[in-house]
Amino acid sequence: MSVFISHPGLQHSHQLALALHEQELLQEYWSGVPVMVNNNELPIWFPTKYAQRVKTIDIPKKIRRHPIIFQGLLRAGALLPVGISRSDYTHRVFHAFDWWVAQHIKNLKPKVVICYENSAYHTFRAAKEIGARCILDAPALHHVSAAKLKPTLSTSYIKEINRRKDEEVALADLILTCSPLAAESYVLAGTPIKKIKPLNQLK
C-alpha cells in the first residue's frame, strides 16, 4: 500500500508520516513547514525564527517536498492593511496549497491520501478520480459545534471555508478525530458514525 500525506503547515502530520514510513507504507510526505533528517538540509540563509519550527525526523528527503512559497505567503499576511481578515487570508493560502497538491495526485497515484482540515477539498476530489481512499485528519470539533462553543467573527470568506470543510467530510472515507467529543460533534452534524475514528479514546 502507498500512502500520501499533505499538510500546508505541520501540526502532527510529521509524526503520522514517520509512523507510516517505519512500516514502509509512506509514498510521499508534503508539508509547508519542512522537516529534516539533520541540520545540513537547511540553507545558510534560512531565517532563524523559521528554522526553530523545523523538526528533525528520520524521513528521507527523497520522499519529502516542502514548498517554501506557501509559508512565504503566510508571513506576508502580516503586511495586510487593517480591516482585511487575517483568518480569511490564511485560509486562502491553505486552499491554494490544497489546489497545488491536487495537480500532482494523478501522477503520484497513491492508494491512500491523508489530508488535514481546510486543505483537502481539491486533493480529495483528485484522489477520488484515481480510486484512492481519502482520510481526513480533523484536529478540531466540527465547525457547527465549534461555533456554538466559541462564536467566530463573521467574515466575507467564512461561508466558503465551511462549505469546503463540509465537502471534505463528505469526500472522506475515514475521519480521524482527536477525541470522542470531537467525533460526537461530527455525528451531530450528520456524518455517518461508521466513518469516524476518535484516536484519543479511553479504554
C-alpha positions in Angstrom: 0.0 0.0 0.0 1.2 3.5 -0.8 0.1 6.4 1.4 0.5 10.1 0.5 0.3 12.8 3.3 0.0 16.6 2.8 -0.3 19.5 5.2 0.1 23.2 4.4 1.8 23.7 7.8 2.9 20.9 10.1 0.8 20.2 13.2 1.3 16.5 14.0 1.5 15.4 10.4 5.2 14.5 10.6 4.5 12.0 13.4 1.9 10.2 11.3 4.3 10.3 8.3 7.1 8.8 10.3 4.9 6.0 11.7 3.9 5.1 8.2 7.4 5.3 6.9 8.6 3.0 9.6 6.0 0.5 8.3 7.2 1.0 4.7 3.8 2.4 3.8 4.7 6.1 3.1 5.0 7.0 -0.5 5.3 10.8 -0.2 5.1 13.5 2.5 4.5 17.1 1.5 4.3 19.8 4.2 4.5 23.6 4.2 6.8 23.6 7.2 9.8 21.4 6.4 11.2 18.5 8.4 14.8 17.3 8.1 17.0 14.3 8.9 19.9 16.5 10.0 20.7 20.2 10.2 22.7 20.1 7.0 19.5 20.3 5.0 18.8 23.9 5.9 20.4 26.6 3.7 22.6 29.2 5.4 20.1 32.0 4.5 17.2 30.2 6.3 15.6 32.6 8.9 16.4 31.6 12.4 12.9 32.1 13.7 11.5 29.8 10.9 14.3 27.2 11.5 13.1 26.8 15.1 9.8 25.3 13.8 11.6 22.7 11.7 11.5 19.2 13.2 14.3 16.6 13.0 12.8 13.3 11.9 14.0 10.3 10.1 12.0 10.6 6.8 14.3 10.5 3.7 14.5 13.7 1.7 13.7 11.9 -1.5 10.1 11.2 -0.4 9.5 14.7 1.1 8.6 18.0 -0.5 8.4 21.3 1.3 7.4 24.3 -0.9 8.5 27.4 0.9 6.3 29.7 -1.2 3.2 29.0 0.9 5.0 29.8 4.2 6.2 33.0 2.5 2.6 33.9 1.6 1.5 33.2 5.2 4.2 35.5 6.5 3.2 38.2 4.0 -0.2 38.2 5.8 1.4 40.4 8.5 1.5 43.2 5.9 -2.2 43.2 5.2 -4.0 46.5 5.7 -6.2 47.0 8.8 -9.7 45.7 8.1 -8.7 42.7 6.0 -9.2 39.4 7.8 -6.0 37.6 8.6 -8.1 34.4 9.1 -9.6 34.7 5.6 -6.2 35.3 4.1 -4.6 32.3 5.9 -7.4 30.0 4.7 -6.9 31.2 1.2 -3.3 30.2 1.4 -4.2 26.8 2.7 -6.7 26.4 -0.1 -4.0 27.4 -2.6 -1.7 24.7 -1.2 -4.6 22.2 -1.5 -5.1 23.1 -5.1 -1.3 22.8 -5.8 -1.2 19.3 -4.3 -4.2 18.2 -6.2 -2.4 18.9 -9.5 0.1 16.1 -8.7 -2.1 13.3 -7.4 -2.9 11.7 -10.7 0.8 11.3 -11.4 1.7 10.0 -8.0 -1.2 7.5 -7.9 -1.2 6.7 -4.2 -3.6 4.2 -2.8 -4.4 6.3 0.2 -4.4 10.1 0.6 -4.3 11.7 4.1 -5.1 15.4 4.3 -5.9 17.8 7.0 -8.9 20.0 7.6 -9.0 23.1 5.4 -6.6 21.7 2.8 -8.3 18.6 1.5 -11.0 19.8 -0.8 -9.2 19.7 -4.2 -6.9 16.9 -3.2 -9.7 14.6 -2.2 -11.5 15.3 -5.5 -8.4 14.4 -7.5 -7.8 11.3 -5.3 -11.3 10.1 -6.0 -10.7 10.3 -9.7 -7.9 7.7 -9.4 -9.8 5.5 -6.9 -7.6 6.4 -3.9 -9.0 6.2 -0.4 -9.3 9.5 1.4 -8.6 10.0 5.1 -9.3 13.4 6.7 -7.4 14.3 9.9 -9.7 16.7 11.7 -7.9 18.0 14.8 -10.9 20.3 15.8 -14.6 19.9 16.5 -17.0 20.1 13.6 -17.4 23.7 12.6 -21.0 23.9 13.7 -20.3 22.7 17.2 -17.1 24.8 17.4 -19.1 27.9 16.5 -21.6 27.2 19.3 -18.8 26.8 21.9 -16.8 29.8 20.7 -18.6 32.1 18.2 -16.3 33.2 15.4 -16.2 36.6 13.7 -18.3 36.6 10.5 -16.1 37.4 7.5 -16.6 37.5 3.8 -14.9 34.1 3.3 -16.3 32.1 6.2 -19.2 30.6 4.2 -16.7 29.3 1.6 -14.4 28.0 4.4 -17.2 26.0 6.0 -18.5 24.8 2.6 -15.1 23.3 1.8 -15.0 21.7 5.3 -18.3 20.1 4.7 -17.2 18.8 1.3 -14.0 17.4 2.7 -16.1 15.5 5.3 -18.4 14.2 2.5 -15.5 13.0 0.4 -13.6 11.4 3.2 -13.8 7.6 3.6 -12.4 7.9 7.1 -12.3 10.8 9.5 -9.7 10.8 12.3 -10.7 13.0 15.3 -8.7 13.9 18.4 -11.3 12.7 20.9 -14.7 11.1 21.3 -16.1 14.5 22.0 -14.8 15.7 18.6 -16.2 12.5 17.0 -19.6 13.2 18.5 -19.6 16.7 17.0 -19.3 15.2 13.5 -22.1 12.7 14.3 -24.4 15.5 15.5 -23.7 17.3 12.1 -25.0 14.2 10.3 -21.7 12.4 9.5 -22.1 8.6 9.4 -20.6 7.2 12.6 -19.1 4.3 10.7 -16.6 6.6 9.0 -15.4 8.4 12.2 -12.5 7.2 14.3 -11.5 9.0 17.5 -7.8 8.5 18.3 -7.7 9.6 21.9 -10.2 7.2 23.4 -10.3 6.0 27.0 -10.4 2.2 27.4 
